[in-house]
Amino acid sequence: MSTLAISGDRALRARRAFFAPLTRLLNPAIRRIAGGSGVPLLGIISHRGRRSGRTYSTPVGIGSTGEAFLIPLTFGSTADWCRNVLAAGGCTVTWKGHEYATDEAMIDNDVSAREELNAAFTPLTRVFLRAQGTREFLRLRISRQHTAVAISQTAAGRR
């Protein structure tokens, strides 16, 4: 195992140990504001459980390139919500007061997605993500069907 992989595993374990108890406490409050028009760094993903079929809403940090959403995987790609989205191939994202259908869910890393990360997040946010050791991101393409509907609604609103 490489030194980078070992340090990444340590960073992930440290984040889980510190943040996991806080998420149980803070997620209900964060869920109330995430996805709102005045909260650009937080969104809500709505996904279905792989085994239960139950619908879940999970608050996440999020950035957008305009064509795709990037979600930092603070708890890694083995988090249940991430596994649910990957199994389904996509989910619904609520961000900046709008709902988006997504597809082509995939895990990407900070090296191969550098250009998209630069487009999706501010320099300060990228520094923060690097400092906490976040190297993996869930990439969700904004569905073409959704984009076409949004464009037609925008055009209709301008008339």
Secondary structure, 3 states (H helix, E strand, C coil): CCHHHHHHHHHHHHHHHHHHHHHHHHHHHHHHHCCCCCCCCEEEEEEECCCCCCEEEEEEECEECCCEEEEECCCCCCCHHHHHHHHHCCCEEEECCEEEEEEEEEEEECCCCHHHHHHHCCHHHHHHHHHCCCCEEEEEEECHHHHHHHHHHHHHHHC
